[in-house]
Amino acid sequence: MAWRALQSTHLNGGDYDPDTQTLMLQFVNGAVYRYTGVPQHKADTLFQSSSPGGYFHDHIRGQYTEVKIGEGSTRTGRRSTRKY
């Protein structure tokens, strides 16, 4: 998987593994979530969208199994730059 930055007010970036249909997304608060069973065309569209956050809310959120795997903001309140 290759981490990709996203131009979004909600998402910092993410990556996708087509072999396992796993989408990983890091939100601006630093929280990282894994979404499983996501078809490649949906991940591709998310990464190419002019509004990745909007696409996520309309086509990913609540439709696939999600697991939070990262904690979010650092204690100083700054966004996490950690790449999972």
RAFEN-V616847 format. One record per backbone hydrogen bond with DSSP energy under -0.5 kcal/mol. CO is the residue of the C=O (numbers start at 1). NH is the residue of the N-H. E is the energy in kcal/mol with one decimal. If there is no record, write none. Layout:
CO;NH;E
CO;NH;E
This chain:
1;3;-0.5
4;14;-2.3
6;8;-1.2
10;28;-1.9
12;6;-2.6
13;26;-3.1
14;4;-3.0
15;24;-3.0
16;18;-0.6
17;20;-0.6
17;21;-1.1
17;22;-1.7
20;37;-0.6
21;23;-0.5
21;37;-1.1
21;38;-1.9
22;17;-2.6
23;35;-3.3
24;15;-2.0
25;27;-0.5
25;33;-2.6
26;12;-2.9
26;13;-1.4
27;30;-2.4
30;72;-0.7
31;27;-3.0
32;69;-3.0
32;70;-1.6
33;25;-2.6
34;67;-2.1
35;23;-3.0
36;65;-0.8
37;39;-0.6
39;42;-0.9
39;43;-1.7
40;44;-3.0
41;45;-1.9
42;46;-2.2
43;47;-2.4
44;48;-1.5
45;49;-1.1
46;49;-0.7
51;55;-2.6
52;56;-2.7
53;57;-2.3
54;58;-2.1
55;59;-2.7
56;60;-2.3
56;61;-2.6
60;63;-2.2
60;64;-0.8
65;36;-2.0
67;34;-2.8
67;69;-0.5
74;77;-1.9
78;74;-2.0
82;84;-0.6
